[in-house]
Amino acid sequence: MSELTPSTWQVFKSVLASFFGVQSEETRQRDFTHGKPGQFIFIGLAITALFIAMVFIAVKVVLYFALSG
């Protein structure tokens, strides 16, 4: 792996930053010039699925406690 190619951890951080809409211009340039699209797509889908699962579980817990009392 070349020094310019983002590592899996760097891709994860970039995708997470994009979810919040914050990322440095330097990182964005590195991602678009040296990153592999498949990595970003896979990690983006994984983070999205995790977020949906967390929201689903949170709603289930709130409804359980709201309707049991």
N, C-alpha and C positions, 0 to 999 in steps of 0.2 A: 504494500500500500504506500503510495507516495505521500509526502509530507503535506501536500495540498488537499488530498482527498479527505473529506470529513470522516471521522470515525463514527461508529454506531452511537456512541454517547453524544458526540457533537450533533449528529442528525436528530437524536431525541430532543436535545436542548433547542435546536432550531425549530422543530415542529411545535414543541411546547410554547416557544416564544411567539410563533405565528398564531397560535390559538388566542393569545392575548394581544396580538397586534404590535408587539414590540420586538425589534431586532435591529442590530447595527447594520449599517450599509456594508461594512467589511464582511460580516458574516453572510449577508444576503448574496453578495458578489461571489464569495467562495462556494456557497451552496449551488448557485446557478451555473457556475463555470466548471466546478470540479465534482459536484455531487451526482450521485446516481439516482434517477427518478424513482426507481423501484424501492429503494430504501425509504425515501420520504413518503411514498404512497403507503407502504406496509406499516411503518411506524405511525403515520397519521391515522390510518384505519384502526390500528390497535388502540391508540389513545382515545379515539372517538368511541369505540366500543366500550372501553373502560369507563369513560365519562357517562355514557348512557346507562351502563349497569349500575354505577354509583347513584345516579338520579333515581332509577327504578327502585333500588333498595331503600333509598331514603324516603321515597313516597310510600312504599309498603310499610316501613317502620312507623312513619307518622300516622298513616291511616289505621294501623293496628292499635296504636295507643289512643288515638282519637275516638275510635269506635268501641273500644273495650271498656271505657270508663263511663 
